[in-house]
C-alpha cells in the first residue's frame, strides 16, 4: 500500500487543526501541525516528507505571508493560503509570493479537500497534458526541460513554483499562439475560469517578474487584452 500524502498545517488555531486532521485522515491524508512560523521552519527542514502545506496568513509573531516569503524559492512545496481577513490584497500577495491557491476562513472542509486534491494534481508532472511540451524547448537563452521540470536562462536555473512552471511551459510550448485565459486556467489550475477570477493573471505576472530579473526590458509574454497571453517568438 502506498504511503498516504502528508500535509503540514501551519495555523495557531489548535481546534481548527484538530478538526481538519480528523476530517482529512478519513480522506486518505496525514496531517501534521505547526502553530507558529518557528515550528513550521523546524518541520520544513524535512520538507520532502510533505506533499502540501496549509498556511494561515494571520498568526502571532511572524505572519504566514512573511513565512512564505522566507521559504520561497528554496522550498518548492505546494502551498494553500488560509486567509481570515477576507481581504483581496492578502490573496494577491500570497499568490505573488508563490502560493498555489487560497481559501478564506472559516472554510468548508469539503471545499478545502477539493482544493488540496486540485493543487496536488497540478503539481504533478503532466507530460501527456494537451499542449504541454513533450521535449526540450530552446528559445534563445531560455531552455525548458519538461522531463526535469527545469527552466534555465543563460544556463542559470529559474526558480519557479510548480504552478509557475506549468504556466511558462504551456506558453513556451505554444509560442506565437494566444492561449485564452479560460484555456490556461483549466490547463494549469484544473478548474473553469470564474467571474472576477484573477488567479491565472497573478501567476503569469509572477513568471514575468522572475524572467525580467534575467532579461530586463524585453517583452516575452504579451497580454492580448480580453483574450489571454502569448509567448512571443523571437523575443529572446
GICOR-V781686 format. One record per backbone hydrogen bond with DSSP energy under -0.5 kcal/mol. CO is the residue of the C=O (numbers start at 0). NH is the residue of the N-H. E is the energy in kcal/mol with one decimal. If there is no record, write none. Layout:
co=CO nh=NH e=E
co=CO nh=NH e=E
This chain:
co=4 nh=29 e=-2.6
co=5 nh=50 e=-3.5
co=5 nh=51 e=-1.0
co=6 nh=8 e=-0.6
co=6 nh=31 e=-3.1
co=7 nh=9 e=-0.6
co=7 nh=53 e=-2.7
co=8 nh=10 e=-0.8
co=8 nh=33 e=-2.1
co=9 nh=55 e=-2.7
co=11 nh=13 e=-1.2
co=12 nh=16 e=-2.1
co=13 nh=17 e=-2.3
co=14 nh=18 e=-2.4
co=15 nh=19 e=-2.8
co=16 nh=20 e=-2.4
co=17 nh=21 e=-2.3
co=18 nh=22 e=-2.2
co=19 nh=23 e=-3.1
co=20 nh=24 e=-1.8
co=21 nh=25 e=-1.0
co=22 nh=25 e=-0.6
co=23 nh=26 e=-0.9
co=23 nh=28 e=-2.2
co=24 nh=27 e=-1.0
co=27 nh=4 e=-0.6
co=29 nh=6 e=-3.5
co=31 nh=8 e=-3.1
co=33 nh=10 e=-1.9
co=35 nh=39 e=-2.0
co=36 nh=40 e=-2.6
co=37 nh=41 e=-1.8
co=38 nh=42 e=-2.1
co=39 nh=43 e=-2.7
co=40 nh=44 e=-0.5
co=41 nh=44 e=-0.9
co=42 nh=45 e=-1.8
co=43 nh=46 e=-1.5
co=45 nh=48 e=-2.1
co=46 nh=49 e=-1.7
co=51 nh=7 e=-2.3
co=52 nh=54 e=-0.6
co=52 nh=79 e=-2.6
co=53 nh=9 e=-3.6
co=53 nh=55 e=-0.5
co=54 nh=81 e=-2.9
co=56 nh=58 e=-0.8
co=56 nh=63 e=-2.7
co=56 nh=64 e=-0.5
co=62 nh=66 e=-2.2
co=63 nh=67 e=-2.6
co=64 nh=68 e=-2.4
co=65 nh=69 e=-1.7
co=66 nh=70 e=-2.1
co=67 nh=71 e=-2.0
co=70 nh=74 e=-2.5
co=73 nh=75 e=-0.6
co=77 nh=52 e=-2.4
co=78 nh=80 e=-0.5
co=78 nh=99 e=-2.8
co=78 nh=100 e=-1.2
co=79 nh=54 e=-2.7
co=80 nh=82 e=-0.6
co=80 nh=102 e=-2.2
co=81 nh=56 e=-2.5
co=81 nh=83 e=-0.5
co=82 nh=104 e=-2.8
co=86 nh=89 e=-0.8
co=86 nh=90 e=-1.2
co=87 nh=91 e=-2.5
co=88 nh=92 e=-2.8
co=89 nh=93 e=-2.4
co=90 nh=94 e=-2.2
co=91 nh=95 e=-2.6
co=92 nh=96 e=-1.9
co=93 nh=98 e=-2.7
co=94 nh=97 e=-1.2
co=100 nh=80 e=-2.6
co=102 nh=82 e=-2.0
co=107 nh=111 e=-2.5
co=108 nh=112 e=-2.4
co=109 nh=113 e=-2.1
co=110 nh=114 e=-2.4
co=111 nh=115 e=-2.6
co=112 nh=116 e=-2.4
co=113 nh=117 e=-2.1
co=114 nh=118 e=-2.7
co=115 nh=119 e=-2.4
co=116 nh=120 e=-2.0
co=117 nh=121 e=-2.3
co=118 nh=122 e=-1.3
co=119 nh=123 e=-0.6
co=120 nh=123 e=-0.9
co=125 nh=128 e=-1.6
co=128 nh=131 e=-1.8
co=135 nh=137 e=-0.5
co=136 nh=138 e=-0.5
co=136 nh=143 e=-3.1
co=138 nh=141 e=-2.3
co=140 nh=153 e=-2.7
co=140 nh=154 e=-0.5
co=141 nh=138 e=-3.1
co=142 nh=144 e=-0.5
co=142 nh=151 e=-2.6
co=143 nh=136 e=-2.6
co=143 nh=145 e=-0.6
co=144 nh=148 e=-1.3
co=144 nh=149 e=-1.9
co=149 nh=144 e=-3.2
co=150 nh=157 e=-3.3
co=151 nh=142 e=-2.6
co=151 nh=153 e=-0.5
co=152 nh=155 e=-1.8
co=155 nh=152 e=-3.0
co=156 nh=158 e=-0.7
co=157 nh=159 e=-0.7
co=160 nh=164 e=-2.6
co=161 nh=165 e=-1.9
co=162 nh=166 e=-2.1
co=163 nh=167 e=-2.3
co=164 nh=168 e=-2.6
co=165 nh=169 e=-2.4
co=166 nh=170 e=-2.0
co=167 nh=171 e=-3.0
co=168 nh=172 e=-2.6
co=169 nh=173 e=-0.7
co=170 nh=173 e=-0.6
co=171 nh=174 e=-1.5
co=173 nh=176 e=-2.3
co=176 nh=178 e=-0.6
co=176 nh=230 e=-0.5
co=177 nh=179 e=-0.6
co=178 nh=228 e=-2.4
co=179 nh=183 e=-2.9
co=180 nh=184 e=-2.6
co=181 nh=185 e=-1.9
co=182 nh=186 e=-2.5
co=183 nh=187 e=-3.0
co=183 nh=188 e=-0.6
co=184 nh=188 e=-1.8
co=184 nh=189 e=-0.6
co=184 nh=190 e=-0.8
co=185 nh=189 e=-0.6
co=193 nh=196 e=-1.8
co=195 nh=197 e=-0.7
co=197 nh=201 e=-2.2
co=198 nh=202 e=-2.0
co=199 nh=203 e=-2.4
co=200 nh=204 e=-2.5
co=201 nh=205 e=-2.2
co=202 nh=206 e=-2.1
co=203 nh=207 e=-2.5
co=204 nh=208 e=-2.2
co=205 nh=209 e=-2.0
co=206 nh=210 e=-2.4
co=207 nh=211 e=-2.4
co=208 nh=212 e=-0.8
co=209 nh=212 e=-0.5
co=210 nh=213 e=-1.4
co=210 nh=214 e=-2.6
co=214 nh=217 e=-1.0
co=217 nh=219 e=-1.0
co=219 nh=221 e=-0.6
co=219 nh=231 e=-2.7
co=221 nh=223 e=-0.6
co=221 nh=229 e=-2.0
co=222 nh=224 e=-0.9
co=223 nh=226 e=-2.7
co=223 nh=227 e=-1.6
co=226 nh=180 e=-2.4
co=227 nh=223 e=-2.8
co=228 nh=178 e=-3.1
co=229 nh=221 e=-3.4
co=229 nh=231 e=-0.6
co=230 nh=175 e=-2.5
co=231 nh=234 e=-1.4
co=235 nh=140 e=-0.6
